[in-house]
Amino acid sequence: MLQQQTEQRPVVGFAGLGVMGGPMAEGLLRAGYSVRVWTRDRTKTERFADRGVIVAGDPHELAEASDIVLSCLLNSDVIRSVYLGDRGLLSGARPGAVFVEHGTFAPQLAVDLFGHAAERDVEFLDAPVTGGQAAAASGQLVIMAGGRKEAVDRVADVLSSFARKVVWAGQPGNGLRLKLINQMLVTVHAVAAGEAAKLIRSAGLDRDAAISVLTSGWGASTMLERSLPLALDGVADQDSSAPLGGLLEAQQLIAAMSDVPLPVFESAAARFGLAVDLGWQRRDLAAMADLPPGGKDQM
């Protein structure tokens, strides 16, 4: 009986095996799914190929062999190319397939991809994630999905391989709109955590006492919990899986999406702009604690 159920499970393709996509694909394998993979950097497929996972030659081939295609791609330009380019994902789509993009990109592009997918009799969901690399590796991501609810229901079991919660956010693009609000908060909290670290250092407070108190009360946030120890331990200048540069496109998209004033976000985003001017794109978000008050000349 178990063998029969396994044979009826969908074949899942996964495109994009980076910091987030790699652990997500690993979760699918742990859950027992038949998985195909493709990524732009072929070296990232080696650990999957060594375990017998089929590596597709291009996005078209991946889609052609899959009932459900998940992807976690870098940005709007890459997503547009991988989905709509020559031998892109949608060109190889099986009728009735479901495509799910987990990256953070422009909501309007999600609406466009939903339309292109419908023309091919397939579903498209914009389904960005939150929780970071650690949550991806432990299967604890939270997913916010835009698109048809029926499509979300169809892929919910598959997504549970690496997510603890899947929330339907409504129409196409709404998953991304909700994710951008999440990234607005991450931006503000990252700057606030950095300033908290500065105050702790300048006041000469005990590191462990400060972390214990500040991560336990009303001022707590996930960003404070992860960034404060890094900032106080002086390791935030190293290359990171949660780099400052990873928020830049999201910050631009937030500004474009908003039709209301967001003065706190705008101030925090300006601090990120200074970090970019200093060439800090690859430093951890906790490096905001070391950012000078003004321009480069104040370093």
Secondary structure, 3 states (H helix, E strand, C coil): CHHHHHHHCCEEEEECCCCCHHHHHHHHHHCCCEEEEECCCHHHHHHHHCCCCEECCCHHHHHHCCCEEEECCCCHHHHHHHHHCCCCCHHHCCCCCEEEECCCCCHHHHHHHHHHHHHCCCEEEECCEECHHHHHHHCCEEEEEECCHHHHHHHHHHHCCCEEEEEEEECCCHHHHHHHHHHHHHHHHHHHHHHHHHHHHHHCCCHHHHHHHHCCCCCCCHHHHHHHHHHHCCCCCCECCCEHHHHHHHHHHHHHHCCCCCHHHHHHHHHHHHHHHCCCCCEEHHHHHHCCCCCHHHC
